[in-house]
């Protein structure tokens, strides 16, 4: 038996040498080394789409062209394993985050679909995610983004960034979100900028900057939006689920429902930036709808439900571990939450028709 292993050992060593040689002939940069807003936007070879990291790093073969945006400039490097490292991707300026109107309705006649992404000189625009905006009230309807667990590699969240204004000229988005402007009767409760596409889901630090737009947030009670609230908890659970299933790419839809019979606005005088009564999230993969979640925005609680059967658990307690994947707090101030399969919505589906049509193309 030992002579057999001795006889093949040269072959094994040769194969090992080839593997090592192939690995040494590639360029790799960990996304954990790109934790600065003044880092590049790395592109695919088409130079018009974002390159997705794998297992927390970018990789190129020796001699392969590396395309990236630095500030507003499109640049190119050639993969040379001895010379490519994170320092080669330092930029003087951060990426230019902007939106592009793609001229498509998404929730009624007053709605417009926008792509959020990064702009470079020469008219180049690289899209990242898509959002639906209600132009008459300057309010968000819903947002769609991709989530791939294998992309991540220890990238922390951004510090609280200034949100970028959106497409309603003259509207003082930032002012209306201040506590002084809101004048809430109980100072414990006030509206925050509720992310729809959370920056946590963006694997690359510079990509996170694109989520800080007023086109991607709605007024949300602080006790629901902050850590310990059910919307924050839902974002966290979806993110962890994606990391535990790293080979599956998810498409996430995040949106809100407004009350047409009792409209409330953050900008009261202008009747802009509508305050939602529900938040919703749909998690899908390439062929199936995993679940649809609803989080109430009523601090006094609600008996309304959109699901025939609640497939979430509502016995989460602060400071204790839970074995359930989808477990939430049963407290109105944190946002009463229920969830179900897409088919469980039956005739009660409250989502925009355009979203329903897109999701119905998947197998449920």
C-alpha positions as CSV (number, residue, x, y, z in Angstrom):
1,X,0.0,0.0,0.0
2,X,2.8,2.4,0.9
3,X,4.5,1.8,-2.4
4,X,1.3,2.8,-4.2
5,X,1.3,6.1,-2.5
6,X,4.9,6.6,-3.1
7,X,4.4,5.9,-6.8
8,X,1.7,8.6,-7.1
9,X,3.3,11.2,-4.8
10,X,5.2,12.9,-7.7
11,X,1.9,13.4,-9.5
12,X,0.2,14.8,-6.4
13,X,3.1,17.1,-5.9
14,X,2.9,18.2,-9.5
15,X,-0.8,19.0,-9.2
16,X,-0.2,20.9,-6.0
17,X,2.5,22.9,-7.7
18,X,0.0,23.8,-10.5
19,X,-2.7,24.9,-8.1
20,X,-0.2,27.1,-6.2
21,X,1.1,28.5,-9.4
22,X,-2.5,29.3,-10.7
23,X,-3.3,31.0,-7.3
24,X,-0.1,33.0,-7.4
25,X,-1.0,34.2,-10.9
26,X,-4.1,36.0,-9.9
27,X,-4.8,39.3,-8.2
28,X,-7.0,39.5,-5.1
29,X,-8.3,42.4,-3.1
30,X,-10.4,41.9,0.0
31,X,-13.4,44.2,0.3
32,X,-12.5,44.6,4.0
33,X,-9.5,46.6,2.7
34,X,-11.8,48.9,0.8
35,X,-13.5,50.5,3.8
36,X,-13.5,54.1,2.8
37,X,-15.9,56.3,0.9
38,X,-13.0,57.4,-1.2
39,X,-12.6,53.9,-2.8
40,X,-13.3,52.8,-6.3
41,X,-16.4,51.4,-7.9
42,X,-15.1,48.2,-9.5
43,X,-16.7,47.2,-12.8
44,X,-17.2,44.1,-14.9
45,X,-15.4,43.9,-18.3
46,X,-18.4,45.5,-20.0
47,X,-17.5,48.7,-18.0
48,X,-21.2,49.3,-17.4
49,X,-22.1,47.0,-14.5
50,X,-20.8,46.5,-11.0
51,X,-18.4,43.6,-10.4
52,X,-19.8,41.4,-7.6
53,X,-17.2,40.3,-5.1
54,X,-17.0,36.6,-4.2
55,X,-16.3,35.3,-0.7
56,X,-15.4,38.7,0.4
57,X,-12.9,39.6,-2.3
58,X,-12.4,40.7,-5.8
59,X,-10.3,38.4,-8.1
60,X,-8.7,38.8,-11.5
61,X,-6.5,36.5,-13.6
62,X,-3.0,37.6,-14.4
63,X,-3.0,39.9,-17.4
64,X,-6.7,40.6,-17.1
65,X,-7.9,44.2,-17.3
66,X,-9.3,45.8,-14.2
67,X,-11.9,48.5,-14.8
68,X,-13.0,51.0,-12.1
69,X,-14.4,54.4,-11.4
70,X,-12.4,56.7,-9.3
71,X,-14.4,59.8,-8.4
72,X,-15.9,60.5,-11.8
73,X,-13.0,59.0,-13.9
74,X,-13.1,55.7,-15.6
75,X,-9.7,54.0,-15.2
76,X,-8.0,50.8,-16.1
77,X,-5.3,48.6,-14.5
78,X,-3.8,45.3,-15.6
79,X,-3.7,42.4,-13.2
80,X,-0.1,41.9,-12.1
81,X,0.0,39.8,-8.9
82,X,3.1,41.6,-7.6
83,X,1.7,45.1,-7.9
84,X,-2.1,45.0,-7.3
85,X,-3.2,45.8,-3.7
86,X,-5.8,47.9,-2.0
87,X,-3.7,51.1,-2.1
88,X,-4.0,51.1,-5.9
89,X,-7.7,51.8,-5.4
90,X,-7.5,54.9,-3.3
91,X,-9.3,57.9,-4.8
92,X,-9.1,61.6,-4.1
93,X,-12.9,62.0,-4.3
94,X,-15.8,59.7,-3.4
95,X,-18.0,58.2,-6.1
96,X,-20.7,60.4,-7.7
97,X,-24.0,58.9,-6.6
98,X,-27.0,59.9,-8.7
99,X,-30.3,58.7,-10.1
100,X,-31.5,58.0,-13.6
101,X,-35.2,58.2,-14.7
102,X,-35.9,55.2,-16.9
103,X,-39.3,56.5,-18.0
104,X,-41.5,53.7,-16.6
105,X,-44.6,53.8,-14.3
106,X,-44.3,51.6,-11.3
107,X,-47.4,52.4,-9.1
108,X,-49.9,54.5,-10.8
109,X,-49.8,57.5,-13.1
110,X,-47.9,59.8,-10.7
111,X,-45.1,57.2,-10.3
112,X,-41.7,57.0,-11.9
113,X,-39.0,54.3,-11.8
114,X,-35.5,55.5,-11.1
115,X,-32.2,53.6,-11.1
116,X,-29.7,54.6,-8.4
117,X,-26.1,54.2,-9.2
118,X,-22.8,55.8,-10.0
119,X,-21.9,58.4,-12.6
120,X,-18.6,58.9,-14.4
121,X,-17.4,61.3,-17.1
122,X,-18.3,60.7,-20.7
123,X,-22.0,60.0,-19.8
124,X,-21.3,56.7,-18.2
125,X,-23.9,55.5,-15.6
126,X,-23.6,52.3,-13.7
127,X,-26.9,51.2,-12.0
128,X,-27.0,49.6,-8.6
129,X,-30.7,49.3,-7.5
130,X,-34.1,50.4,-8.6
131,X,-36.8,52.5,-6.8
132,X,-40.3,53.6,-7.4
133,X,-41.2,57.2,-6.5
134,X,-44.5,58.9,-6.3
135,X,-43.9,62.3,-7.8
136,X,-47.1,64.1,-6.7
137,X,-46.3,63.6,-3.0
138,X,-42.5,63.2,-3.2
139,X,-42.9,59.8,-1.5
140,X,-41.3,56.4,-2.0
141,X,-43.4,53.5,-3.0
142,X,-40.9,50.6,-3.1
143,X,-37.3,49.7,-3.8
144,X,-35.7,46.6,-5.4
145,X,-32.2,45.3,-4.8
146,X,-30.1,42.1,-5.1
147,X,-28.5,40.3,-2.2
148,X,-25.9,37.6,-2.4
149,X,-24.5,36.2,0.8
150,X,-21.3,35.1,-0.8
151,X,-20.4,38.7,-1.5
152,X,-19.7,39.7,2.0
153,X,-16.4,39.7,3.9
154,X,-16.5,41.6,7.2
155,X,-17.5,45.1,5.9
156,X,-19.0,47.2,8.6
157,X,-21.8,49.6,8.2
158,X,-21.2,53.2,7.4
159,X,-21.3,55.9,10.0
160,X,-24.5,57.9,9.8
161,X,-24.2,59.8,6.5
162,X,-26.0,62.9,5.2
163,X,-28.8,61.8,3.0
164,X,-28.7,63.1,-0.5
165,X,-31.6,65.1,-1.8
166,X,-33.8,63.6,-4.5
167,X,-36.0,64.8,-7.4
168,X,-38.4,67.3,-5.8
169,X,-36.7,70.7,-6.2
170,X,-37.1,73.0,-3.2
171,X,-38.3,70.4,-0.8
172,X,-36.2,70.6,2.3
173,X,-36.1,66.8,3.0
174,X,-33.5,67.1,5.7
175,X,-35.3,69.8,7.7
176,X,-38.5,67.9,7.9
177,X,-36.8,64.9,9.5
178,X,-35.4,66.9,12.4
179,X,-37.1,66.4,15.8
180,X,-37.4,70.1,16.2
181,X,-39.5,70.3,13.0
182,X,-41.7,67.4,13.9
183,X,-42.8,68.7,17.3
184,X,-43.9,65.3,18.5
185,X,-46.1,65.3,21.7
186,X,-44.0,62.5,23.2
187,X,-40.2,63.0,22.8
188,X,-39.7,59.3,23.1
189,X,-41.3,58.8,19.6
190,X,-40.3,60.6,16.5
191,X,-39.7,59.9,12.8
192,X,-36.4,58.7,11.5
193,X,-35.2,58.2,8.0
194,X,-36.3,54.6,7.5
195,X,-34.1,52.9,5.0
196,X,-35.9,50.6,2.5
197,X,-32.8,49.2,0.9
198,X,-30.6,48.9,4.1
199,X,-26.9,49.7,3.8
200,X,-26.2,46.4,5.6
201,X,-27.2,44.6,2.4
202,X,-24.5,46.4,0.4
203,X,-21.3,44.3,0.5
204,X,-18.9,47.0,-0.7
205,X,-18.4,50.0,1.5
206,X,-18.6,52.6,-1.3
207,X,-21.8,51.0,-2.6
208,X,-23.4,51.7,0.8
209,X,-23.2,55.4,-0.1
210,X,-25.9,54.9,-2.7
211,X,-28.4,53.8,-0.1
212,X,-28.2,57.2,1.6
213,X,-30.7,59.0,-0.7
214,X,-34.1,60.5,0.1
215,X,-35.3,58.3,-2.7
216,X,-34.6,55.3,-0.5
217,X,-36.2,56.3,2.8
218,X,-39.6,57.1,4.3
219,X,-40.7,58.5,7.7
220,X,-40.5,55.6,10.3
221,X,-40.9,55.7,14.0
222,X,-37.6,55.5,15.8
223,X,-38.7,52.5,17.9
224,X,-39.4,50.5,14.8
225,X,-36.5,51.6,12.8
226,X,-33.7,51.4,15.4
227,X,-32.1,48.3,16.8
228,X,-34.7,46.4,18.8
229,X,-37.5,47.5,16.5
230,X,-39.1,44.9,14.2
231,X,-38.1,46.5,10.9
232,X,-34.4,46.6,12.1
233,X,-34.9,43.0,13.2
234,X,-36.3,41.9,9.9
235,X,-33.4,43.5,8.0
236,X,-31.0,41.7,10.2
237,X,-32.7,38.3,9.9
238,X,-32.9,38.5,6.1
239,X,-29.2,39.5,5.9
240,X,-28.2,36.6,8.1
241,X,-30.3,34.2,6.1
242,X,-28.6,35.2,2.9
243,X,-25.2,34.7,4.5
244,X,-26.3,31.2,5.6
245,X,-27.3,30.4,2.0
246,X,-24.3,32.0,0.2
247,X,-24.8,30.4,-3.2
248,X,-28.3,31.8,-3.6
249,X,-28.9,35.2,-5.1
250,X,-31.9,37.0,-3.7
251,X,-34.0,39.8,-5.1
252,X,-35.5,41.9,-2.2
253,X,-38.5,44.2,-2.6
254,X,-39.0,46.7,0.2
255,X,-41.9,49.1,0.2
256,X,-44.7,50.8,2.1
257,X,-48.5,51.2,2.1
258,X,-50.2,54.5,2.5
259,X,-53.7,55.1,3.7
260,X,-55.7,56.8,0.9
261,X,-58.5,57.7,3.3
262,X,-56.3,59.4,5.9
263,X,-53.2,60.9,4.4
264,X,-50.5,62.1,6.8
265,X,-47.4,64.0,5.7
266,X,-44.1,64.8,7.3
267,X,-44.1,68.1,5.3
268,X,-47.6,69.1,6.4
269,X,-47.9,72.5,4.7
270,X,-46.6,71.2,1.3
271,X,-48.4,67.9,1.7
272,X,-45.2,66.0,0.8
273,X,-43.3,63.0,2.2
274,X,-46.3,60.8,3.1
275,X,-46.2,58.8,6.3
276,X,-46.9,55.1,5.7
277,X,-49.2,52.8,7.7
278,X,-47.4,49.6,6.8
279,X,-43.9,48.5,5.7
280,X,-43.5,45.4,3.6
281,X,-40.6,43.2,2.4
282,X,-40.7,40.4,-0.2
283,X,-37.7,38.0,-0.3
284,X,-37.4,36.0,-3.6
285,X,-34.7,33.9,-5.2
286,X,-34.5,33.2,-9.0
287,X,-37.4,30.9,-9.0
288,X,-39.4,31.2,-5.8
289,X,-40.9,33.7,-3.3
290,X,-39.5,32.8,0.1
291,X,-41.8,35.0,2.2
292,X,-43.6,38.3,2.3
293,X,-43.4,40.3,5.6
294,X,-45.6,43.1,6.9
295,X,-44.6,45.5,9.7
296,X,-47.3,47.8,11.2
297,X,-46.4,51.4,11.6
298,X,-49.2,52.0,14.2
299,X,-47.7,52.5,17.6
300,X,-51.0,51.6,19.2
301,X,-51.1,48.3,17.5
302,X,-53.4,46.9,14.8
303,X,-55.7,43.9,14.2
304,X,-55.3,44.2,10.4
305,X,-53.6,41.4,8.6
306,X,-52.9,40.6,5.0
307,X,-52.0,36.9,5.5
308,X,-54.4,34.0,5.8
309,X,-51.9,32.3,8.1
310,X,-49.1,34.0,10.1
311,X,-45.9,32.0,9.4
312,X,-43.8,34.2,11.7
313,X,-43.2,33.8,15.4
314,X,-43.9,36.7,17.7
315,X,-42.2,35.8,21.0
316,X,-38.8,37.4,20.7
317,X,-37.5,38.7,24.0
318,X,-34.7,41.1,24.4
319,X,-31.5,39.5,25.6
320,X,-32.6,35.9,24.9
321,X,-31.7,33.6,22.0
322,X,-34.4,32.2,19.7
323,X,-34.3,29.1,17.6
324,X,-36.8,30.4,15.1
325,X,-35.6,31.9,11.9
326,X,-38.4,34.6,11.7
327,X,-39.1,35.6,15.3
328,X,-40.3,39.2,16.2
329,X,-41.3,41.2,19.2
330,X,-45.0,41.3,20.0
331,X,-45.0,44.9,20.9
332,X,-46.9,47.7,19.0
333,X,-44.1,50.2,19.7
334,X,-41.7,47.9,17.9
335,X,-44.0,47.3,14.9
336,X,-46.4,44.4,15.0
337,X,-45.2,41.9,12.3
338,X,-46.7,39.0,10.4
339,X,-45.5,37.1,7.4
340,X,-46.6,34.4,5.0
341,X,-46.0,32.7,1.7
342,X,-47.0,34.6,-1.4
343,X,-49.9,32.3,-2.1
344,X,-51.3,32.9,1.4
345,X,-52.1,36.5,0.4
346,X,-54.8,35.2,-1.9
347,X,-57.2,38.1,-2.7
348,X,-55.7,40.3,0.0
349,X,-52.5,41.2,-1.8
350,X,-52.0,44.9,-1.1
351,X,-48.8,45.4,-3.1
352,X,-48.6,47.5,-6.3
353,X,-49.9,45.7,-9.4
354,X,-46.5,46.2,-11.1
355,X,-44.8,44.4,-8.2
356,X,-47.3,41.6,-8.1
357,X,-46.9,41.1,-11.9
358,X,-43.1,40.9,-11.6
359,X,-43.2,38.5,-8.6
360,X,-46.0,36.3,-10.1
361,X,-43.6,35.4,-12.9
362,X,-41.7,33.3,-10.3
363,X,-42.8,29.9,-9.1
364,X,-44.3,30.1,-5.7
